[in-house]
Amino acid sequence: METKKENPMKEKQASHSSNMNPMRTIKIEKIVLSVGGTGDYLEKGFKLLKLITGKTPAKTKSNKRIPSLGVRPGLEIGTVVTIRKGHIELLKKLLIAIDNGLRKKQMSENNFSFGLKEYLEIPGIEYQREIGIMGFDVTVVFKRAGRRVRLRKIKQGKVSKRQTITREEIIKFMEDNFQTEFK
């Protein structure tokens, strides 16, 4: 009779230890597409990001004066769009454009970035005469459950260093979910 009582408990402990902590699961928070430039190049970048995402990009302005580059405060120097919903399909298309391969040095804490030299490499997108040939940068940001505790305004709390997502965890996540190869 004692063995019957021990077995259910051992099974419960074994199944509990095999389950992963839901607070440690990694999710993609957002994908940020950006183009830098001024004048006509910026307008082409604006049209490009609108074509790829279907959303209206925001323009970024400079705060500093850099005379060697001809930058002055208030000058529009870039355009950016953030994708929070429906980002998985877009990420798959963008990874196909770079042959589903990334380098380990493109990884950072909580994110990774890569660039596309030509938007024509993305499947399903054709050449646009008014845009020409240009590229853009892609940043993929990851998060864990509980990130909002640090970001919220009321009852803000501290989050431990374990909450950050390391390079190795990002590499494992990308290999498991997107079959990405790392060099």
Salt bridges, closest charged atoms under 4 A:
GLU29 OE2 - ARG84 NH1 3.86
GLU29 OE1 - ARG147 NE 3.11
GLU43 OE2 - LYS59 NZ 2.67
GLU76 OE1 - LYS59 NZ 3.92
GLU109 OE2 - LYS161 NZ 3.47
GLU169 OE2 - ARG24 NH2 3.64
GLU169 OE2 - ARG144 NH2 2.73
ASP176 OD2 - LYS172 NZ 3.01
